[in-house]
Amino acid sequence: MVFFDRLKRHRCPVSIIGNAIWLYHRFNLSYRDIEEQLAYRGIIVSYELICSWCIKFSHHFRDVIRKRE
């Protein structure tokens, strides 16, 4: 619960941040590939922002993905 409170302070919705981090860890895509995929869906974010999200929040998402597999 505390983790999602940290995500709420960002400008982008939690679902976008979660989706970007999930794509990075699940499919081993580059930050620029994720930027392209989000832009295709109409979400404009820079690869630098995606990089900072992955650095900040990747530990939690990585653990969740490993538990599901």
HULIN-V85257 format. One record per backbone hydrogen bond with DSSP energy under -0.5 kcal/mol. NH is the residue of the N-H (numbers start at 0). CO is the residue of the C=O. If there is no record, write none. Layout:
nh=NH co=CO
nh=NH co=CO
This chain:
nh=4 co=0
nh=5 co=1
nh=6 co=2
nh=7 co=3
nh=8 co=4
nh=8 co=5
nh=9 co=6
nh=15 co=12
nh=16 co=12
nh=17 co=13
nh=18 co=14
nh=19 co=15
nh=20 co=16
nh=21 co=17
nh=22 co=18
nh=23 co=19
nh=24 co=20
nh=25 co=21
nh=26 co=22
nh=27 co=23
nh=28 co=22
nh=33 co=29
nh=34 co=30
nh=35 co=31
nh=36 co=32
nh=37 co=33
nh=38 co=34
nh=39 co=35
nh=40 co=36
nh=41 co=38
nh=42 co=37
nh=43 co=41
nh=44 co=42
nh=49 co=45
nh=50 co=46
nh=51 co=47
nh=52 co=48
nh=53 co=49
nh=54 co=50
nh=55 co=51
nh=56 co=52
nh=57 co=53
nh=60 co=56
nh=61 co=57
nh=62 co=58
nh=63 co=59
nh=64 co=60
nh=65 co=61
nh=66 co=62
nh=67 co=63
nh=68 co=64
